Amino acid sequence: MRGEDLSRAEAAELLDACLILRLPTRSIAAPLIALQVKGETFEELAGLTEAMRERAVRITSRQARFVDTAARVRVASRLSMFRRRQRS
């Protein structure tokens, strides 16, 4: 690891390569862990974010309001784990 920063375009290309090539989890995790260990720059995060947004599927609905049940489940499970640890 040389600890070099990626440009915004390089970070976007990294994410695209991981998703297009349908790489195994280990192959995707390696560069992302390296970014975390090095410390992500704003440009790297922006490039990854832009690449994710370009691939996102826009959902349309007749409903005016939505409830994010997936996030609620994640938060609830984390809270229950935290509470169990406090009791122990």
C-alpha positions in Angstrom: 0.0 0.0 0.0 1.4 3.3 -1.1 -1.3 5.4 0.6 -2.0 7.4 -2.6 -5.3 9.2 -3.0 -7.7 8.4 -5.8 -9.2 11.1 -7.9 -13.0 11.4 -8.0 -13.0 9.7 -11.4 -10.7 6.9 -10.3 -13.0 6.2 -7.2 -16.0 6.0 -9.5 -14.2 3.7 -11.8 -13.2 1.5 -8.9 -16.9 1.1 -7.8 -18.0 0.5 -11.4 -15.3 -2.2 -11.9 -16.4 -3.9 -8.7 -20.1 -3.9 -9.8 -19.7 -4.5 -13.5 -17.3 -7.4 -13.1 -19.4 -9.0 -10.4 -16.3 -9.6 -8.3 -16.3 -11.9 -5.3 -16.9 -10.2 -1.9 -13.2 -10.6 -1.0 -12.1 -8.8 -4.2 -14.5 -6.0 -3.6 -13.6 -5.7 0.1 -9.8 -5.4 -0.4 -9.8 -1.9 -2.1 -12.5 -0.6 0.1 -10.7 -1.7 3.3 -7.5 -0.1 1.9 -9.3 3.2 1.4 -10.6 3.0 5.0 -7.2 2.2 6.4 -5.6 5.0 4.4 -8.5 7.4 5.2 -11.0 8.3 2.5 -10.7 11.8 1.0 -13.6 13.9 0.1 -12.9 13.3 -3.6 -12.9 9.6 -3.2 -16.1 9.5 -1.3 -17.7 11.9 -3.8 -16.6 9.6 -6.7 -18.0 6.5 -5.0 -21.2 8.4 -4.2 -21.7 9.7 -7.7 -21.1 6.2 -9.1 -23.7 4.7 -6.8 -26.2 7.4 -7.6 -25.8 6.8 -11.3 -26.6 3.1 -10.8 -29.5 3.7 -8.4 -32.9 2.7 -9.7 -35.5 5.5 -9.4 -38.7 4.3 -7.8 -42.0 6.0 -8.6 -45.1 5.6 -6.7 -48.6 6.9 -6.4 -48.1 7.3 -2.7 -47.2 10.7 -1.3 -45.5 9.5 1.8 -43.1 6.6 2.6 -41.8 4.8 5.6 -38.3 3.4 5.5 -39.0 0.1 7.2 -35.5 -1.3 6.4 -33.8 1.4 8.3 -36.2 1.1 11.2 -35.4 -2.6 11.5 -31.6 -2.0 11.4 -31.9 0.7 14.1 -34.2 -1.4 16.3 -31.9 -4.4 16.1 -28.8 -2.3 17.0 -30.7 -0.8 19.9 -31.7 -4.2 21.2 -28.1 -5.5 20.9 -26.9 -2.4 22.8 -29.4 -2.8 25.5 -28.5 -6.5 25.9 -24.8 -5.5 26.3 -25.7 -2.9 28.9 -27.6 -5.5 31.0 -24.7 -8.0 30.9 
